[in-house]
Amino acid sequence: MIDYGKPWDDPELRPLLLNTWRNGPYEVFDIPLWAPPIIECPNGTPMQYVDGHPFADYVGVSGLGASSAMLTRPSPLAGLWAYRECTSLTDVTDGTSNTALAIETGSNNGCWLAGGPSTVRGYVSHKPAIGPDSQFGGMHAGASMTVFADGHLRFLSDSTNSEVISSIMTIAGGEAPLPDE
């Protein structure tokens, strides 16, 4: 059982078990302690937490602002991911091809099991967006791989302006569609 009163890396939480209704009858299953390959950049240098758990190279997009994962819907600042709410495709009124699902980062990475900003974060517009020592990017020279809600991938260059970054971070901000590069 998951004891939410304990820190994520407490040894007493191993093996990590979850009780849930998953595709049918109620069951208990192990949560794997390895990171799903989809959250690790194949070209990156693997980083690990002290106990060997891998860091995430991609983070879910929660919207605009450091605390955007706590926003309630509908909010023009909300992104696809939130801590306490689920987002459906009908919530994405900006269009799935204009809305970022996840973005690559080499900054403030953390273990995928830890949650918080190591797995979901918002864009803070007064800080550099993409590039070395920025909120996102830094894994590839000059760009950051971004996954959009419709499933397509796109490199966003370090020079992508903040208005474009802001527009793709929200699900219902009402911004113009993302320009072609």
C-alpha positions in Angstrom: 0.0 0.0 0.0 1.1 3.5 -0.6 1.4 5.5 2.6 1.1 9.1 1.4 2.3 10.3 4.8 5.8 9.0 4.0 8.4 10.4 1.6 8.4 8.8 -1.8 11.9 7.3 -1.2 11.1 5.7 2.1 12.5 2.1 2.0 9.3 0.9 3.8 7.3 1.7 0.7 9.1 -1.0 -1.3 7.8 -2.9 -3.0 5.4 -0.1 -4.1 1.9 -1.6 -4.3 -1.2 0.1 -5.5 -4.8 -1.0 -5.1 -7.0 0.1 -8.0 -9.7 -0.7 -10.5 -7.5 -1.3 -13.5 -9.2 -2.6 -16.7 -11.8 -4.5 -14.8 -11.8 -6.0 -11.3 -10.2 -4.5 -8.3 -6.6 -5.6 -8.0 -3.3 -5.0 -6.4 -0.3 -4.5 -8.6 3.4 -3.5 -8.3 4.4 -0.1 -9.5 7.7 -0.6 -11.4 10.7 1.1 -9.9 12.3 1.5 -13.2 11.5 4.6 -15.3 9.4 4.0 -18.4 11.8 4.5 -21.3 9.6 7.2 -22.8 10.7 9.7 -20.0 14.4 9.2 -20.7 16.2 10.9 -23.6 18.0 8.2 -25.7 20.8 10.8 -26.4 21.1 12.0 -22.8 23.5 11.1 -20.1 21.5 8.9 -17.6 21.2 10.5 -14.2 20.1 8.7 -11.1 18.9 9.5 -7.6 21.1 8.2 -4.8 19.2 4.9 -4.5 19.5 4.3 -8.3 16.1 5.4 -9.5 16.5 7.2 -12.8 15.8 10.8 -13.3 13.1 12.0 -15.8 14.4 13.8 -18.9 10.9 14.9 -19.9 8.4 16.7 -17.7 4.6 17.1 -18.1 3.5 20.6 -18.9 1.2 22.1 -16.2 0.7 25.6 -17.7 1.9 29.0 -16.9 3.5 29.8 -13.5 5.5 27.8 -10.9 2.3 26.7 -9.2 0.2 26.0 -12.3 -0.1 22.3 -11.4 -2.4 23.4 -8.6 -4.8 25.4 -10.8 -8.4 24.3 -11.1 -10.1 24.1 -14.4 -11.2 26.0 -16.3 -8.2 28.4 -16.1 -6.6 30.1 -19.0 -3.2 29.4 -17.3 -3.7 25.7 -16.9 -1.8 23.1 -18.9 -2.4 19.4 -19.6 -1.1 18.1 -16.3 -2.3 18.9 -12.8 -1.7 17.4 -9.3 -5.4 17.1 -8.3 -7.4 17.1 -11.5 -7.6 15.1 -14.7 -7.7 16.8 -18.1 -9.8 15.4 -21.0 -9.2 16.2 -24.7 -12.4 18.3 -24.6 -10.7 20.6 -22.1 -8.0 21.4 -24.8 -9.8 24.2 -26.6 -6.5 25.6 -28.0 -6.2 22.4 -30.1 -4.1 19.3 -29.4 -1.6 20.2 -32.1 -1.0 23.6 -30.4 -0.7 22.3 -26.8 2.4 20.8 -25.3 2.1 17.5 -23.4 5.7 17.1 -22.3 9.0 18.9 -22.8 12.6 17.8 -22.5 14.7 19.3 -19.7 18.2 19.0 -18.3 17.4 21.4 -15.5 16.3 20.6 -12.0 15.7 17.0 -13.0 14.5 14.5 -10.4 13.4 11.0 -9.9 10.3 10.1 -11.9 8.7 8.6 -8.7 9.2 11.8 -6.7 6.5 13.8 -8.4 6.4 17.6 -8.2 8.5 19.7 -10.5 10.7 16.7 -11.4 7.8 15.3 -13.3 5.3 18.1 -13.9 6.1 21.8 -14.2 4.9 25.1 -15.5 6.6 27.8 -17.5 7.7 30.8 -15.6 7.9 33.5 -18.2 10.5 35.8 -16.6 13.1 33.0 -16.7 14.9 31.8 -19.8 12.7 29.1 -21.4 14.9 26.8 -23.5 18.6 26.1 -23.4 21.4 25.2 -21.0 20.6 26.4 -17.5 17.0 27.2 -18.5 13.7 25.7 -17.4 13.6 23.4 -20.4 16.0 22.1 -22.9 19.8 21.8 -22.5 19.9 18.2 -23.6 20.5 19.0 -27.3 22.5 21.9 -28.7 20.1 24.7 -29.6 16.8 23.0 -29.0 14.4 21.0 -26.8 12.3 18.1 -27.9 8.6 18.8 -27.2 5.7 16.3 -27.4 2.3 17.8 -28.3 -1.1 16.5 -27.2 -1.9 15.1 -30.7 1.3 13.0 -30.5 3.6 14.9 -32.8 7.1 15.9 -31.8 8.8 19.1 -32.5 12.2 20.6 -31.6 11.7 24.1 -30.1 14.9 26.2 -30.6 16.6 28.1 -27.8 15.5 31.3 -29.6 11.8 30.5 -29.6 10.1 33.6 -28.2 8.3 33.6 -24.9 4.9 34.3 -26.4 5.1 31.1 -28.4 6.3 29.1 -25.4 3.4 30.6 -23.3 0.9 29.7 -25.9 1.8 26.0 -26.1 1.9 25.6 -22.3 -1.9 26.2 -21.9 -4.9 24.1 -22.9 -7.5 26.9 -23.1 -5.6 30.2 -23.2 -7.2 31.3 -26.4 -3.8 32.0 -28.2 -3.3 31.9 -31.9 -2.1 28.5 -33.4 1.6 27.7 -33.2 3.5 29.1 -36.2 5.4 26.8 -38.5 9.2 26.9 -38.1 
